[in-house]
Amino acid sequence: MLTIVICVGSSCHVHGSDEVAEMFERLIEKEQLSDQVELIGAFCMDACSMGVSVRVGDEVFRGVRPETAEAFFYDQVLPQANQALGG
């Protein structure tokens, strides 16, 4: 199971964390990864001034924006999900 954590603290919320989470939810469904990817929220990931923080597995990314969320998903999340599945 690959875990994705999206910061939903006040600063990340202002920078669009809700929209990022919604995009990830749609893409997880679209790519049929609901059984392999867990999406959760967390408060403050210690990078408040950098935009939305996202942890994929053990790697933390800063500055994810709603307009880059889909590209981020396909560049970072999907490869790690596939790797976790052994493919």
N, C-alpha and C positions, 0 to 999 in steps of 0.2 A: 504494500500500500504506500503510495506516494502522498505525503502531506504537504499541502500548500497553506501557508499562514499569511493572511492579509491584515496589516495593521488597520484598525478601525478607531484609533485614538482621534482626538479632536483635530489635530493638524492634518493627519492623513485623510480624515473625513472631508475636510475643506478642500483637499487636493483631489478628491474623487474616488476614495476607496470603495464607496458603495457601487459606483459604476464599474470599477475594475472587478469587484466581486461578482456583479451581475454578468459581466462579459465572460468571466471564467466559468461561471455556472452554465451558461449557454454553450460554451465550447466543450466543456466536459461532457455535457449531454450529447452534443453533435458528434463528438468523436467516440461516443459510447465508452467512456472511461469512468462512469459512475461507480463501478465496483472496484476500480483500481486507484482512484484519486479521492482524497479527503480534503475538503476545503473548509478552513476554520478561520475565525477572526481572533485577533489579540489586541490588547491595548498597549500602546507605545513599544516600539521596537528600537528606540533610542536614536532615531535619525529624523527628528521632527521637521527640520528645515529643508529636507531633501525631497519632499513629495511622498507618495505612497510607498511604503516598504512592504516587500513580499519575500517570504522565505519559501523556497522550493526544496524540499528535502532538508539538507543541512546548509544550503547556500542562501545568503541573504542578498537581495537586490534592492536598490534604493532608486527612487524617482520614477517609478512606474506611473504612467498617466492613463486616463481613460482612452485617449486617442492612440496610445501605443500598446494597450492591453492585449489586443488580438495578436499582434506581431510578437509580443513578449511570450504569449502562450505557446505559439508555434515554434519559437526559437529556443525557449528554455523549458517549458513545462512538458510539452509533448515528447521531446527526446528523452527526458528523465523518466517519464511514465513508461515509454517503450523499453527503456533500459531496465527499469524495475520489473517489467514483465518478461525480461530475458530476450527481447527482440530488438 
